[in-house]
Amino acid sequence: MWSKTFAALFGGCLISISLMLNLNYLLPLAVDTRLFVGLLISFPLWVGAMIWCYGSDSAWHAWRRCGGLLLISISFNTLFFLR
């Protein structure tokens, strides 16, 4: 159970941060509004990622779920950064 907890806490946090970076790049708002929206959405997103990790069968499956979504989000972050 502890390994699923670590996957949920750390993997979920990284997913939340990465998805919020993508969203902050795409929103056509002022900087302060984007930061406020990011703060409001990031915590429920983190909770959803944690629940998604806890719903997996094993710790390996939880890390695979987090890693797959994180790789997709990081690739979009890289694309936005290089553009």
N, C-alpha and C positions, 0 to 999 in steps of 0.2 A: 504494500500500500504506500510506503514511503517513496518508492521510485515513481509511482504515478503522481504523487503529490509534488515531487520535484519537477516532473515533466509539466504538470499543470501550472505551477508557479512560474518557473523560469521560461518555459516554452510559451506559455500564454502571455507573459509580459513582453517577450520579444515580438510575438505576433501582433500584440496590441500596438506597440511602438511603431513597428514597421507599417502596419495598415494606416495608422494615423499620419505617418509621414507621406504616404501616398495620397491620402485624403487632403492633407494640407496643401499639397502641390496642386491638386485638381480643383479645389474650391475657388471660385472667382470673387472672393471677398477681401476685405482689408485684413492686414496681418493680425491685429488684435482680435478680430472676430474669428479668424481661423484658429487661433490659439484657444479661444474660449470654447469653440465647437469641439476641438480636439480633446480638451480636458473633460468635457461633458460626455463624449462618446467613448473615450478610451477605457474607462473603468467598466462599463457594461460589456464592452468588447472583450476585456480581459476575463471577466466572469464567465462569459459565454465560451471562451477558449478553454477555461479551466473545467467547465462542465463537460465539454466535448472530450477533453483528455480523460476525465474520470469515467466517462462512459465506455472507454475502450476495455478490451479484454485483459491486456497485460501492459506492463510498463513499456515494453518494446513497441507495441502497437501505438501507445500514447505518444512516444517520441517520434514515431514514423508519421503520425498525423500532424503533429506540430512542425516537424521538419519539412514535410511536403508543402504545407501552407506557407511556412516561413520562406522557403526557397522561391516560391512563386512571387511572394510579396517583395522579397529582396531583389528579384530580377526586375520587377517594375520600378523599384527605387533606383536601381542602377540605370535603367532606361531613362527615367526622368532626370537623373543627375547628369547624364552624359548629353542629354538633349539641350 
